[in-house]
Amino acid sequence: MILKASQRGGGKQLALHLLNTRDNEHVEVHEIRGFASNDVVGALKEAHATSRGTKCRQFLFSVSLSPPANERVALETFEDAIQRVEKRNNLTSQPRIVIFHEKEGRRHAHAVWSRIDAETMTARTLSHFKLKLRDISRELYLENDWKMPRGLMNSREADPRNFSLAEWQQAKRMGRDARDLKAMMQECWAASDSHAGFAQALKARGFTLAAGDRRGHVVLSPEGEVFSVARMVGKKAKEVRARLGDPETLPDVNEAKAQIVKDLTATFKRHMREADERKRRDLTPLESRRQAMVQAQQQERARLKASQQDRWLVETAERQSHFRSGARGIWDRLSGRHAEIRKENERNAYAALARDREQRQRLIFAQMNDRQALQAEIKAARERHAALVKDLRTDRAAARQLAKEAQAVTPTPSRPVPPTMEQRLERLRNGERSPKQGRSRDFGRER
């Protein structure tokens, strides 16, 4: 289970992100603990209000818990991981919320703690929390017999396609997958060993190498998005400079964008529109099926929740009926029978809660299987479109190369070769004047 965390403020913005149903197919508020409010927005506003009594600006500790994509992780495993994070980061008994998200057949969780201790009005210190989360993540992989990512075993072998929120948003604006984008640039980097090779590999895929303002070498997409080469290929700026040379020799971002706009011919735009139309035709029925499936799954979960609540009320009433009233009830308390019935009711109530939780888990796992099968079809359609767009950009690069070759063949007027220093001295010895001096003398006579 991959654990990522950050200290942050912005309680309301975080709450809206956690409750976002546009990008998440299912959002389940699992727990709100230690807050007077019983909703997420109110709870995080309450955490912000508490922090105003201190100087702490990053008053929240937010952790995302992402299990392996193909694993069916029980609710108890998530809860155990959250408890470990809480204990090792000195957050025991601090107010927290836990929310589950489901998207594209995958399930992950978000846990958010308030760092402000209401008794001392100080923020809990989170020293080395990234190292602690890494250790917990390794423990979870070993205990659950999951295949551990190589990057978790050795940080030097971390997947270079991992991306930040900003990179994900860039890819989303372009209509691409951020992992595919990073993988493409990694391929270009691995296939080249020089500035020329890397620039050519990028150009064949429709991207342009340029000089950034502060980030050294950057890459521009055909849509004009700017990406840092060092960040995308997972190398240090020093390594990038060693292979690609000084970025000052490259055109800046504005010049590169102007060239991109010039290169986007009407034919290429038309082909891209046709490719987008084909993608829309392929994905529209799949998107309709996805929306129908999500709606049906939400209704099925709502029905299960309602039936479990009704059954809980009936069973609670039945357990309550075991207690006798009147003189018999008094006798039961004196004889100890009342305490025995209460303990039996507690055992039955706990068993009923475990049964309902297990029933809900089975439903969620079954729905995730159906959703992942549909997601495989959606991914295949996206990959077909990506391959088509790649071919179009390759063809455009070939056409550009042909145009350059044709331009190189066209004869250009030759310029006169300036005389050498020896030739100039020889002319002076012979009393000759340069053409420029002659023109100056003639102009002087006319005046």
MOBEL-V486715 format. One record per backbone hydrogen bond with DSSP energy under -1.0 kcal/mol. CO is the residue of the C=O (numbers start at 1). NH is the residue of the N-H. If there is no record, write none. Layout:
co: <CO | CO>
nh: <NH | NH>
This chain:
co: <2 | 4 | 6 | 8 | 10 | 11 | 12 | 13 | 14 | 15 | 17 | 26 | 28 | 31 | 33 | 39 | 40 | 41 | 42 | 43 | 44 | 45 | 46 | 47 | 48 | 50 | 51 | 57 | 59 | 60 | 61 | 62 | 63 | 64 | 65 | 66 | 68 | 74 | 75 | 76 | 77 | 78 | 79 | 80 | 81 | 82 | 83 | 84 | 85 | 86 | 87 | 91 | 95 | 96 | 97 | 98 | 98 | 99 | 100 | 101 | 102 | 102 | 103 | 106 | 108 | 109 | 110 | 111 | 112 | 113 | 115 | 117 | 122 | 128 | 129 | 130 | 131 | 132 | 133 | 134 | 135 | 136 | 137 | 138 | 139 | 140 | 141 | 149 | 150 | 154 | 155 | 159 | 164 | 165 | 166 | 167 | 168 | 169 | 170 | 171 | 177 | 178 | 179 | 180 | 181 | 182 | 183 | 184 | 185 | 186 | 187 | 194 | 195 | 196 | 197 | 198 | 199 | 200 | 202 | 202 | 203 | 208 | 210 | 216 | 217 | 218 | 219 | 220 | 221 | 225 | 227 | 228 | 229 | 230 | 236 | 237 | 238 | 239 | 240 | 241 | 246 | 247 | 251 | 252 | 253 | 254 | 255 | 256 | 257 | 258 | 259 | 260 | 263 | 265 | 266 | 267 | 268 | 269 | 270 | 271 | 272 | 273 | 274 | 275 | 276 | 277 | 278 | 279 | 280 | 283 | 284 | 285 | 286 | 287 | 288 | 289 | 290 | 291 | 292 | 293 | 294 | 295 | 296 | 297 | 298 | 299 | 300 | 301 | 302 | 303 | 304 | 305 | 306 | 307 | 308 | 309 | 310 | 311 | 312 | 313 | 314 | 315 | 316 | 317 | 319 | 320 | 326 | 327 | 328 | 329 | 330 | 331 | 332 | 332 | 336 | 337 | 338 | 339 | 340 | 341 | 342 | 343 | 344 | 345 | 346 | 347 | 348 | 349 | 350 | 351 | 352 | 353 | 354 | 355 | 356 | 357 | 358 | 359 | 360 | 361 | 362 | 363 | 364 | 365 | 366 | 367 | 368 | 369 | 370 | 371 | 372 | 373 | 374 | 375 | 376 | 377 | 378 | 379 | 380 | 381 | 382 | 383 | 384 | 385 | 386 | 387 | 388 | 389 | 390 | 391 | 392 | 393 | 394 | 395 | 396 | 397 | 398 | 399 | 400 | 401 | 402 | 403 | 404 | 405 | 406 | 420 | 421 | 422 | 423 | 424 | 425 | 426 | 427 | 428 | 434 | 435 | 436 | 437 | 438 | 439 | 440 | 441 | 442 | 443>
nh: <66 | 64 | 62 | 60 | 14 | 15 | 16 | 17 | 18 | 19 | 20 | 102 | 100 | 98 | 96 | 43 | 44 | 45 | 46 | 47 | 48 | 49 | 50 | 51 | 52 | 53 | 54 | 59 | 115 | 8 | 113 | 6 | 111 | 4 | 109 | 2 | 71 | 78 | 79 | 80 | 81 | 82 | 83 | 84 | 85 | 86 | 87 | 88 | 89 | 91 | 90 | 94 | 114 | 33 | 112 | 30 | 31 | 110 | 28 | 108 | 25 | 26 | 106 | 103 | 101 | 65 | 99 | 63 | 97 | 61 | 124 | 121 | 117 | 132 | 133 | 134 | 135 | 136 | 137 | 138 | 139 | 140 | 141 | 142 | 143 | 144 | 146 | 153 | 154 | 157 | 158 | 162 | 168 | 169 | 170 | 171 | 172 | 173 | 174 | 176 | 181 | 182 | 183 | 184 | 185 | 186 | 187 | 188 | 189 | 190 | 191 | 198 | 199 | 200 | 201 | 202 | 203 | 204 | 205 | 207 | 206 | 220 | 218 | 212 | 229 | 210 | 227 | 208 | 224 | 221 | 219 | 232 | 233 | 235 | 240 | 241 | 242 | 243 | 244 | 245 | 249 | 250 | 211 | 256 | 257 | 258 | 259 | 260 | 261 | 262 | 263 | 264 | 265 | 269 | 270 | 271 | 272 | 273 | 274 | 275 | 276 | 277 | 278 | 279 | 280 | 281 | 282 | 283 | 284 | 287 | 288 | 289 | 290 | 291 | 292 | 293 | 294 | 295 | 296 | 297 | 298 | 299 | 300 | 301 | 302 | 303 | 304 | 305 | 306 | 307 | 308 | 309 | 310 | 311 | 312 | 313 | 314 | 315 | 316 | 317 | 318 | 319 | 320 | 321 | 322 | 323 | 330 | 331 | 332 | 333 | 334 | 335 | 336 | 338 | 340 | 341 | 342 | 343 | 344 | 345 | 346 | 347 | 348 | 349 | 350 | 351 | 352 | 353 | 354 | 355 | 356 | 357 | 358 | 359 | 360 | 361 | 362 | 363 | 364 | 365 | 366 | 367 | 368 | 369 | 370 | 371 | 372 | 373 | 374 | 375 | 376 | 377 | 378 | 379 | 380 | 381 | 382 | 383 | 384 | 385 | 386 | 387 | 388 | 389 | 390 | 391 | 392 | 393 | 394 | 395 | 396 | 397 | 398 | 399 | 400 | 401 | 402 | 403 | 404 | 405 | 406 | 407 | 408 | 409 | 410 | 424 | 425 | 426 | 427 | 428 | 429 | 430 | 432 | 431 | 438 | 439 | 440 | 441 | 442 | 443 | 444 | 445 | 446 | 447>
